[in-house]
Amino acid sequence: MNDQRTPNNRTKTQKPVTAQYLENAALYYLQRFASSSANLRRVLMGKVERSARAHGTDREEGAALVEALIERYLRSGLLDDKAYAEAKAASLHRRGTSTRGIRGKLALKGLETDHIDAALETVDEETPGDTELAAAVALARRRRLGPFRTSGRAEHRDKDLAALGRVGFSYQMAKRVVDAEDPDNIESED
């Protein structure tokens, strides 16, 4: 079946994959989303696979087109895994993602370990004080956990600890944030 339903209930047929089609799809994707080379490869290979099922196009030929396109984008600087890793790591850290969580999310995007390590090192250098504590405080502030809770703090203590633990913070770190008296001075309390 080569018809897909769109939100407007119009049918959309899968086009056969050509070099121009892949180029247009890649550029359109990159206009909308920042991406690693592995993630873009995954997106484009999905299009190649759908085309092969719908039209019988050659998967190997499509894969070769995708690889050539990604290599060209890497050479031109349109794709830069190191810059993508650093930007994504910084963004996740600001949202309150633990180092463990950042490492896992970047790995899911297909980034190499050395790019992930370099990105985490950059986040560490740019964060004053303890990086993990800053991320835990950011998450607690965003989700209104612990000292950022307006009421019922004691009744929700265990839930707040669990919420921080589920996203990768250690028990000691979660306890330090949740049990803090003053939300503005968590970093200075020990």
N, C-alpha and C positions, 0 to 999 in steps of 0.2 A: 504494500500500500504506500503510494508516494504522495498522499494528501495529508496535510497536517492542519488542524484547526487553529486559527488565530483567535485572539480575544474578541474580535468583531464577527466571529463565526464565518469568516471567509476562508476558503480553502487555499492553501499555499502548497505548490508543488515544489519538490526538491529539484534544483537545477543540477545538471551534470557538472562535475568539477573540472574546471580548466585552470590554467595558470592565471588568467585574468580574474576569474571568479575568486580564486584563493587570495589573490592580491587585494581585491576589493574587500573581501570578508575580513582579512587581517587588518587592513587599515581602518575599517569601520570599527572593529573590536578595539583597536588601540586608541581610537578617538574617544571611546566611551570608558575604557578601563585601563589602568596601569596593569602591566602583566610581565611575568617572567617568560623566558623563552620556552620553558617546559610547559607552562600553562597555555601559552599561545599554540604550541604544538598540539596539545590535547584538544583544544577547541577546533583547530583546523582538521585534525585527524577525525574528529567526529563528523565533520562535513564530508570528508573523503569516504568514510564508512557508510554514511547515509546515501551518498551518491552511488557507491558500489552496489548497495542493496536495491536501490530504486532503478538504476539505469545499467547496471552491470559494468561500470567503469572499472579500470584496473587499480586495485588498491596500492600496489607497489609503485606505479607511476604517480599516483596521488601523493604517496608518502615521500617520494623523491622531490616532487614539486614543493611540498611543505618544508622539507629539510633545506632546499635551496633558498626558499624565501626567508626562512629563519636565519640562515647563515648570512644572507645579504643584509637583513635588518640588524644583526649583531655587528657586522662590519661598519655599517653606516651610523650606528649609535641610536637607531630608532628603538632597539631593545638593548637594555643594559641591566643584566641580572644583579650586579653589585649595587647599582644605584636603586634599583627596585627593592632589594633586600633592606637597604638602609632606610629608605622612606617608609616601607611597610613596618619595619621594626619600630621606628620612631612613633608612627601612628598608633600601633598596637600598645606601645608603652604608655603613651599619653592617655589612652582609654582605660588603662589599668590592667593590662595583660601581664602575667608573670613571665619571667625569663623562659621558663619551661613551656608556657603556652605560646610565646613568640616563636621559640625554636620549632615547635610542632606545626604551627600554622605556616611558617615559611617552608618547612619540609614538604607540607602538603601541596604547596605551589610549585614543587619540583626544583627548588634551589639547592645548590651544592652546599655541603657542610662548611667549606671555607668562606663562602659568601655569607652564610648565616652567622658564623663566628665573628666575621669582620663587622657585620651589622650590629650584633649585640655588643661588641667592643665599642663601636661608635656611640651607641645609646648609653653605655656605661660612662664614657668620657664626657658626654654632654649633660649628664644628669648630676647635679650637685648632691653629694651625700650618697646614701644607700639607694641603689637603683630599684631593688625589690621593694623596699619600703615606700618609695615614691609611687610605684605602680599600685601597691596595695592601698595606699591612701587615696589615689585617684579613683580606684574602683569603689572603695567604700564611700567616697564622696558622691560618685555618680549614681550608685545604687542605694544611697542613704543607709549605710550599715554602721553599726557601732555608734561612735560619737556623733555621727551625722544624722542619726535617727531622731525625729522630733518627739516621739513618745514611745513608751513600751520597750525601752532599751534592755532592761533586765530580762524580760520575758522572751526576747528575740535573740539573746546572746548566742545560744547554741546554733540557731539558724544562721546567724551572721558569720560565725566561725566556719560553719559548713560551707557557706557560699564562697568564702575566700579559699577554703581548702579545695573545693571542686575545680577552681580555675588554676590551681597549681601552686598556691602559696603554702609555705610550711605552717605547721600548727603554731610555732613560736611567733612567726610573723603575723598570722591571723590574730592571735591572742594579743599581741602588742597593739595592733590597730583597733580591735574591737573594745579592748579594755581601757583605751586611752581616755583620760579625763577631758582634755582640751583638744578639740579637733584641729586647731590651728598650730599646735605645738607637738604633734605626734612625732615628728622627726627628731626633736630635741629630747624627748622622754626616753628613759631606758628602763 
